[in-house]
Amino acid sequence: MENSAIVRDFLSYLKFEKHFSEHTAKCYGADLTQFAEYLCSKQSGGSSDYSGMSGHSDHTATAVAVQAEAKLDQKLLAVDVNSVREYMALLNDKQYSKSTIARKLATLRSFYKFLVKRGTIASNPVTAVRTPKQEKKLPKFLEFEQVKRLLETPPMDGWLGARDRAMLEVLYSTGMRVSELVALNMDDIDFLGEVVHVRGKGKKERITPVSSSALQVIQHYLEYRNKRAQNNSNFDQKILFVNKHGKRLSTRSVRRKMDKYLKMAGLDPSISPHTLRHSFATHMLNNGADLRSVQELLGHQSLSTTQVYTHLTTKKLKDVYESAHPRQNPDEQY
């Protein structure tokens, strides 16, 4: 946020010390901007303290901007628990979803925790504010036969189809995120050891096994890719999955490709690449993998994040049981 020194310091901390992505840091910044606007509106009777700078000389405008920045920092530092609760109530009145309110509260909690850590304030005013109870939504996953149908959809007789098949195989075989997939380089694949080097969130790295069938498909794709690279000097030699110009694919491009193959395979179009990650985790647990191992494969920092998949597998077992043991008619005589 341009007119708050302490917010700029916080966003720099997220990017350079916590290694958050540019996108994530922007989301934190947007949440803090909204909160600051609320404080300004609340404390100035609905009008902003930071308008009306046009018409001043450059020197005066700079002085006004510095003064405005100092005022905003003071308002952010003076926040108490009641201010946060009133803000949460306002968001609720405006019918923000519980998940959005929880995210905005988490942003404020992290921001004020940072200020306490730096010695800027004595205590975190957000600590006593409870996070809204969330509706439990189980992640979608595909049955194995559906995954198989999707993976077999891209044509293997051309370089783009071979690339797309390899991407889908890697997503399902390793359970990696799409952002991790597009970040892969050629030397991240260890064909001999049958593992892949993954760079995850917060620049954390892990080594993940990859199936032999996925490696075969990657090898097939590389034969096409390397031939194209020989005839095109623009091809980036280090990137594994490239677009038609030889540059790194975007996560959006992967989503578009998957949408195309979902339609061709006659599967639910609302499925996302992340669904393959959910499917990987669910199938691993269904086949006897322990929760801690799945946590490591997925690159989850907390085991509680992985535990959502135990609900999926429990629900699956319950559905199988109930289909095998249909409920008796309550009116039926024993």
BAFIZA-772856 format. One record per residue (C-alpha): residue number from 1; x, y, z; residue in one letter. Coordinates in nm, 2 decimals. Example, Ala and Ser with C-alpha at 12.3 -4.5 7.8 and 13.67 -1.06 7.14 Angstrom:
ZAPA   num        x        y        z   residu
ZAPA     1     1.23    -0.45     0.78        A
ZAPA     2     1.37    -0.11     0.71        S
//
This chain:
ZAPA   num        x        y        z   residu
ZAPA     1     0.00     0.00     0.00        M
ZAPA     2     0.16     0.32    -0.12        E
ZAPA     3     0.06     0.55     0.17        N
ZAPA     4     0.16     0.33     0.47        S
ZAPA     5     0.52     0.27     0.56        A
ZAPA     6     0.45    -0.01     0.81        I
ZAPA     7     0.24    -0.20     0.55        V
ZAPA     8     0.51    -0.17     0.29        R
ZAPA     9     0.76    -0.31     0.55        D
ZAPA    10     0.52    -0.60     0.62        F
ZAPA    11     0.48    -0.68     0.25        L
ZAPA    12     0.86    -0.67     0.20        S
ZAPA    13     0.89    -0.91     0.49        Y
ZAPA    14     0.64    -1.15     0.33        L
ZAPA    15     0.83    -1.15     0.00        K
ZAPA    16     1.19    -1.14     0.10        F
ZAPA    17     1.19    -1.32     0.44        E
ZAPA    18     0.89    -1.55     0.42        K
ZAPA    19     0.93    -1.60     0.05        H
ZAPA    20     0.57    -1.55    -0.03        F
ZAPA    21     0.48    -1.52    -0.40        S
ZAPA    22     0.41    -1.18    -0.56        E
ZAPA    23     0.04    -1.28    -0.60        H
ZAPA    24     0.00    -1.38    -0.23        T
ZAPA    25     0.17    -1.06    -0.11        A
ZAPA    26    -0.07    -0.86    -0.33        K
ZAPA    27    -0.36    -1.03    -0.17        C
ZAPA    28    -0.23    -0.94     0.18        Y
ZAPA    29    -0.18    -0.58     0.06        G
ZAPA    30    -0.54    -0.56    -0.08        A
ZAPA    31    -0.68    -0.69     0.25        D
ZAPA    32    -0.48    -0.43     0.45        L
ZAPA    33    -0.58    -0.15     0.21        T
ZAPA    34    -0.95    -0.23     0.27        Q
ZAPA    35    -0.90    -0.23     0.64        F
ZAPA    36    -0.71     0.10     0.63        A
ZAPA    37    -0.99     0.25     0.42        E
ZAPA    38    -1.24     0.14     0.68        Y
ZAPA    39    -1.04     0.30     0.96        L
ZAPA    40    -1.01     0.63     0.76        C
ZAPA    41    -1.38     0.63     0.69        S
ZAPA    42    -1.47     0.55     1.05        K
ZAPA    43    -1.24     0.81     1.21        Q
ZAPA    44    -1.32     1.09     0.96        S
ZAPA    45    -1.70     1.06     0.95        G
ZAPA    46    -1.71     0.88     0.61        G
ZAPA    47    -1.47     1.11     0.42        S
ZAPA    48    -1.12     1.03     0.34        S
ZAPA    49    -0.82     1.22     0.49        D
ZAPA    50    -0.62     1.14     0.18        Y
ZAPA    51    -0.79     1.32    -0.10        S
ZAPA    52    -0.77     1.67    -0.24        G
ZAPA    53    -0.40     1.68    -0.31        M
ZAPA    54    -0.43     1.81    -0.66        S
ZAPA    55    -0.37     2.18    -0.71        G
ZAPA    56    -0.07     2.18    -0.47        H
ZAPA    57     0.29     2.23    -0.58        S
ZAPA    58     0.51     1.92    -0.60        D
ZAPA    59     0.68     2.02    -0.28        H
ZAPA    60     0.35     2.08    -0.10        T
ZAPA    61     0.20     1.76    -0.24        A
ZAPA    62     0.50     1.56    -0.11        T
ZAPA    63     0.47     1.71     0.23        A
ZAPA    64     0.09     1.63     0.24        V
ZAPA    65     0.17     1.27     0.13        A
ZAPA    66     0.42     1.23     0.41        V
ZAPA    67     0.17     1.37     0.66        Q
ZAPA    68    -0.10     1.14     0.53        A
ZAPA    69     0.13     0.84     0.55        E
ZAPA    70     0.21     0.92     0.92        A
ZAPA    71    -0.16     0.96     1.00        K
ZAPA    72    -0.25     0.63     0.84        L
ZAPA    73     0.03     0.45     1.03        D
ZAPA    74    -0.09     0.61     1.35        Q
ZAPA    75    -0.44     0.48     1.28        K
ZAPA    76    -0.32     0.13     1.21        L
ZAPA    77    -0.10     0.13     1.52        L
ZAPA    78    -0.39     0.25     1.74        A
ZAPA    79    -0.63    -0.04     1.64        V
ZAPA    80    -0.78    -0.23     1.94        D
ZAPA    81    -0.98    -0.55     1.96        V
ZAPA    82    -1.31    -0.36     1.93        N
ZAPA    83    -1.20    -0.20     1.61        S
ZAPA    84    -1.13    -0.54     1.46        V
ZAPA    85    -1.46    -0.69     1.58        R
ZAPA    86    -1.65    -0.40     1.44        E
ZAPA    87    -1.47    -0.44     1.10        Y
ZAPA    88    -1.56    -0.81     1.10        M
ZAPA    89    -1.92    -0.73     1.18        A
ZAPA    90    -1.93    -0.48     0.89        L
ZAPA    91    -1.79    -0.75     0.65        L
ZAPA    92    -2.06    -0.98     0.77        N
ZAPA    93    -2.33    -0.72     0.72        D
ZAPA    94    -2.20    -0.67     0.36        K
ZAPA    95    -2.25    -1.05     0.32        Q
ZAPA    96    -1.89    -1.15     0.26        Y
ZAPA    97    -1.85    -1.52     0.28        S
ZAPA    98    -1.72    -1.68     0.60        K
ZAPA    99    -1.41    -1.80     0.42        S
ZAPA   100    -1.34    -1.45     0.29        T
ZAPA   101    -1.39    -1.29     0.63        I
ZAPA   102    -1.16    -1.56     0.78        A
ZAPA   103    -0.89    -1.48     0.52        R
ZAPA   104    -0.91    -1.11     0.59        K
ZAPA   105    -0.89    -1.17     0.97        L
ZAPA   106    -0.59    -1.40     0.91        A
ZAPA   107    -0.42    -1.11     0.72        T
ZAPA   108    -0.47    -0.87     1.01        L
ZAPA   109    -0.35    -1.14     1.26        R
ZAPA   110    -0.03    -1.18     1.06        S
ZAPA   111     0.02    -0.81     1.01        F
ZAPA   112    -0.01    -0.73     1.38        Y
ZAPA   113     0.19    -1.03     1.48        K
ZAPA   114     0.47    -0.89     1.26        F
ZAPA   115     0.44    -0.55     1.44        L
ZAPA   116     0.47    -0.72     1.78        V
ZAPA   117     0.77    -0.92     1.66        K
ZAPA   118     0.94    -0.60     1.54        R
ZAPA   119     0.86    -0.43     1.87        G
ZAPA   120     0.64    -0.17     1.71        T
ZAPA   121     0.34    -0.25     1.93        I
ZAPA   122     0.32    -0.43     2.26        A
ZAPA   123     0.03    -0.68     2.19        S
ZAPA   124    -0.16    -0.82     1.90        N
ZAPA   125    -0.52    -0.68     1.89        P
ZAPA   126    -0.64    -0.96     1.67        V
ZAPA   127    -0.55    -1.24     1.91        T
ZAPA   128    -0.88    -1.23     2.10        A
ZAPA   129    -1.10    -1.22     1.78        V
ZAPA   130    -1.23    -1.56     1.69        R
ZAPA   131    -1.22    -1.69     1.34        T
ZAPA   132    -1.57    -1.75     1.20        P
ZAPA   133    -1.67    -2.11     1.20        K
ZAPA   134    -1.62    -2.24     0.85        Q
ZAPA   135    -1.85    -2.47     0.65        E
ZAPA   136    -1.67    -2.80     0.59        K
ZAPA   137    -1.63    -2.87     0.22        K
ZAPA   138    -1.46    -3.18     0.12        L
ZAPA   139    -1.24    -3.15    -0.19        P
ZAPA   140    -1.35    -3.31    -0.51        K
ZAPA   141    -1.16    -3.61    -0.64        F
ZAPA   142    -1.18    -3.84    -0.93        L
ZAPA   143    -1.23    -4.22    -0.92        E
ZAPA   144    -0.93    -4.41    -1.07        F
ZAPA   145    -1.12    -4.50    -1.38        E
ZAPA   146    -1.20    -4.13    -1.44        Q
ZAPA   147    -0.84    -4.04    -1.40        V
ZAPA   148    -0.74    -4.31    -1.64        K
ZAPA   149    -0.99    -4.18    -1.90        R
ZAPA   150    -0.86    -3.82    -1.86        L
ZAPA   151    -0.49    -3.92    -1.89        L
ZAPA   152    -0.56    -4.12    -2.20        E
ZAPA   153    -0.74    -3.83    -2.38        T
ZAPA   154    -0.44    -3.62    -2.51        P
ZAPA   155    -0.32    -3.76    -2.85        P
ZAPA   156     0.04    -3.89    -2.84        M
ZAPA   157     0.12    -3.85    -3.21        D
ZAPA   158     0.22    -3.48    -3.18        G
ZAPA   159     0.44    -3.27    -2.96        W
ZAPA   160     0.16    -3.07    -2.79        L
ZAPA   161    -0.06    -3.37    -2.71        G
ZAPA   162     0.25    -3.56    -2.58        A
ZAPA   163     0.33    -3.26    -2.36        R
ZAPA   164    -0.02    -3.24    -2.23        D
ZAPA   165    -0.03    -3.61    -2.15        R
ZAPA   166     0.30    -3.58    -1.97        A
ZAPA   167     0.17    -3.28    -1.76        M
ZAPA   168    -0.14    -3.47    -1.66        L
ZAPA   169     0.06    -3.78    -1.57        E
ZAPA   170     0.30    -3.59    -1.36        V
ZAPA   171     0.02    -3.40    -1.18        L
ZAPA   172    -0.15    -3.72    -1.08        Y
ZAPA   173     0.16    -3.94    -1.03        S
ZAPA   174     0.32    -3.69    -0.78        T
ZAPA   175     0.03    -3.49    -0.64        G
ZAPA   176     0.22    -3.17    -0.70        M
ZAPA   177     0.06    -2.83    -0.74        R
ZAPA   178     0.02    -2.67    -1.08        V
ZAPA   179     0.25    -2.39    -0.98        S
ZAPA   180     0.51    -2.66    -0.90        E
ZAPA   181     0.45    -2.83    -1.23        L
ZAPA   182     0.52    -2.53    -1.45        V
ZAPA   183     0.83    -2.45    -1.24        A
ZAPA   184     0.99    -2.78    -1.33        L
ZAPA   185     1.32    -2.77    -1.52        N
ZAPA   186     1.48    -3.05    -1.73        M
ZAPA   187     1.73    -3.14    -1.46        D
ZAPA   188     1.45    -3.18    -1.20        D
ZAPA   189     1.35    -3.52    -1.34        I
ZAPA   190     1.57    -3.80    -1.22        D
ZAPA   191     1.49    -4.09    -1.46        F
ZAPA   192     1.73    -4.33    -1.30        L
ZAPA   193     1.61    -4.27    -0.94        G
ZAPA   194     1.25    -4.23    -1.06        E
ZAPA   195     1.20    -3.91    -0.85        V
ZAPA   196     1.13    -3.55    -0.92        V
ZAPA   197     1.28    -3.24    -0.75        H
ZAPA   198     0.99    -3.01    -0.65        V
ZAPA   199     1.01    -2.64    -0.55        R
ZAPA   200     0.71    -2.58    -0.33        G
ZAPA   201     0.55    -2.29    -0.14        K
ZAPA   202     0.79    -2.06     0.04        G
ZAPA   203     1.08    -2.19    -0.16        K
ZAPA   204     1.06    -2.52     0.03        K
ZAPA   205     1.20    -2.81    -0.17        E
ZAPA   206     1.12    -3.18    -0.16        R
ZAPA   207     1.20    -3.50    -0.35        I
ZAPA   208     0.89    -3.69    -0.47        T
ZAPA   209     0.87    -4.03    -0.64        P
ZAPA   210     0.72    -4.04    -0.99        V
ZAPA   211     0.57    -4.34    -1.16        S
ZAPA   212     0.75    -4.53    -1.43        S
ZAPA   213     0.45    -4.48    -1.66        S
ZAPA   214     0.48    -4.10    -1.61        A
ZAPA   215     0.85    -4.12    -1.68        L
ZAPA   216     0.79    -4.30    -2.01        Q
ZAPA   217     0.54    -4.04    -2.12        V
ZAPA   218     0.78    -3.76    -2.03        I
ZAPA   219     1.05    -3.94    -2.23        Q
ZAPA   220     0.81    -3.96    -2.53        H
ZAPA   221     0.73    -3.58    -2.50        Y
ZAPA   222     1.10    -3.49    -2.47        L
ZAPA   223     1.17    -3.66    -2.81        E
ZAPA   224     0.93    -3.42    -2.97        Y
ZAPA   225     1.04    -3.12    -2.76        R
ZAPA   226     1.41    -3.17    -2.83        N
ZAPA   227     1.35    -3.19    -3.21        K
ZAPA   228     1.16    -2.86    -3.20        R
ZAPA   229     1.43    -2.70    -2.99        A
ZAPA   230     1.70    -2.79    -3.24        Q
ZAPA   231     1.51    -2.59    -3.51        N
ZAPA   232     1.41    -2.30    -3.28        N
ZAPA   233     1.68    -2.09    -3.11        S
ZAPA   234     1.41    -1.92    -2.89        N
ZAPA   235     1.35    -2.25    -2.70        F
ZAPA   236     1.46    -2.22    -2.34        D
ZAPA   237     1.67    -2.53    -2.30        Q
ZAPA   238     1.63    -2.56    -1.92        K
ZAPA   239     1.24    -2.56    -1.89        I
ZAPA   240     1.06    -2.89    -1.89        L
ZAPA   241     0.71    -2.79    -2.00        F
ZAPA   242     0.72    -2.52    -2.27        V
ZAPA   243     0.46    -2.34    -2.47        N
ZAPA   244     0.47    -2.33    -2.86        K
ZAPA   245     0.72    -2.04    -2.84        H
ZAPA   246     0.96    -2.24    -2.62        G
ZAPA   247     0.89    -2.05    -2.30        K
ZAPA   248     0.76    -2.16    -1.96        R
ZAPA   249     0.39    -2.25    -1.95        L
ZAPA   250     0.16    -2.05    -1.72        S
ZAPA   251    -0.07    -2.21    -1.46        T
ZAPA   252    -0.36    -2.06    -1.66        R
ZAPA   253    -0.24    -2.24    -1.98        S
ZAPA   254    -0.24    -2.57    -1.79        V
ZAPA   255    -0.60    -2.50    -1.67        R
ZAPA   256    -0.71    -2.43    -2.03        R
ZAPA   257    -0.56    -2.75    -2.15        K
ZAPA   258    -0.73    -2.95    -1.88        M
ZAPA   259    -1.06    -2.79    -1.96        D
ZAPA   260    -1.02    -2.90    -2.32        K
ZAPA   261    -0.95    -3.27    -2.22        Y
ZAPA   262    -1.22    -3.28    -1.96        L
ZAPA   263    -1.47    -3.19    -2.23        K
ZAPA   264    -1.33    -3.44    -2.47        M
ZAPA   265    -1.34    -3.72    -2.20        A
ZAPA   266    -1.69    -3.63    -2.10        G
ZAPA   267    -1.60    -3.55    -1.74        L
ZAPA   268    -1.72    -3.28    -1.51        D
ZAPA   269    -1.60    -2.94    -1.65        P
ZAPA   270    -1.57    -2.79    -1.30        S
ZAPA   271    -1.28    -3.02    -1.22        I
ZAPA   272    -0.95    -2.83    -1.19        S
ZAPA   273    -0.59    -2.94    -1.21        P
ZAPA   274    -0.59    -2.93    -0.83        H
ZAPA   275    -0.85    -3.21    -0.84        T
ZAPA   276    -0.57    -3.44    -0.96        L
ZAPA   277    -0.38    -3.35    -0.64        R
ZAPA   278    -0.68    -3.44    -0.43        H
ZAPA   279    -0.73    -3.76    -0.63        S
ZAPA   280    -0.36    -3.86    -0.58        F
ZAPA   281    -0.39    -3.81    -0.20        A
ZAPA   282    -0.72    -3.99    -0.17        T
ZAPA   283    -0.61    -4.29    -0.38        H
ZAPA   284    -0.28    -4.31    -0.18        M
ZAPA   285    -0.47    -4.33     0.15        L
ZAPA   286    -0.73    -4.57     0.00        N
ZAPA   287    -0.44    -4.80    -0.09        N
ZAPA   288    -0.29    -4.81     0.26        G
ZAPA   289    -0.04    -4.51     0.26        A
ZAPA   290    -0.01    -4.36     0.61        D
ZAPA   291    -0.11    -3.99     0.66        L
ZAPA   292     0.25    -3.87     0.75        R
ZAPA   293     0.38    -4.01     0.42        S
ZAPA   294     0.11    -3.84     0.22        V
ZAPA   295     0.18    -3.51     0.40        Q
ZAPA   296     0.54    -3.53     0.29        E
ZAPA   297     0.45    -3.61    -0.07        L
ZAPA   298     0.21    -3.32    -0.09        L
ZAPA   299     0.45    -3.08     0.08        G
ZAPA   300     0.20    -2.98     0.35        H
ZAPA   301     0.35    -2.80     0.64        Q
ZAPA   302     0.08    -2.91     0.88        S
ZAPA   303    -0.06    -3.26     0.92        L
ZAPA   304    -0.40    -3.11     0.98        S
ZAPA   305    -0.41    -2.99     0.62        T
ZAPA   306    -0.36    -3.35     0.50        T
ZAPA   307    -0.62    -3.49     0.74        Q
ZAPA   308    -0.91    -3.36     0.52        V
ZAPA   309    -0.84    -3.66     0.29        Y
ZAPA   310    -0.91    -3.90     0.57        T
ZAPA   311    -1.27    -3.76     0.57        H
ZAPA   312    -1.28    -3.84     0.20        L
ZAPA   313    -1.17    -4.20     0.24        T
ZAPA   314    -1.41    -4.25     0.54        T
ZAPA   315    -1.70    -4.11     0.33        K
ZAPA   316    -1.60    -4.35     0.05        K
ZAPA   317    -1.60    -4.65     0.29        L
ZAPA   318    -1.93    -4.54     0.43        K
ZAPA   319    -2.08    -4.51     0.08        D
ZAPA   320    -1.95    -4.86    -0.01        V
ZAPA   321    -2.09    -5.00     0.31        Y
ZAPA   322    -2.43    -4.85     0.27        E
ZAPA   323    -2.46    -4.96    -0.09        S
ZAPA   324    -2.38    -5.32     0.03        A
ZAPA   325    -2.61    -5.29     0.33        H
ZAPA   326    -2.92    -5.08     0.23        P
ZAPA   327    -3.12    -4.95     0.51        R
ZAPA   328    -3.43    -5.14     0.61        Q
ZAPA   329    -3.77    -4.99     0.56        N
ZAPA   330    -3.86    -4.85     0.90        P
ZAPA   331    -4.22    -4.99     0.86        D
ZAPA   332    -4.09    -5.34     0.78        E
ZAPA   333    -4.17    -5.60     1.04        Q
ZAPA   334    -3.89    -5.80     1.18        Y
//
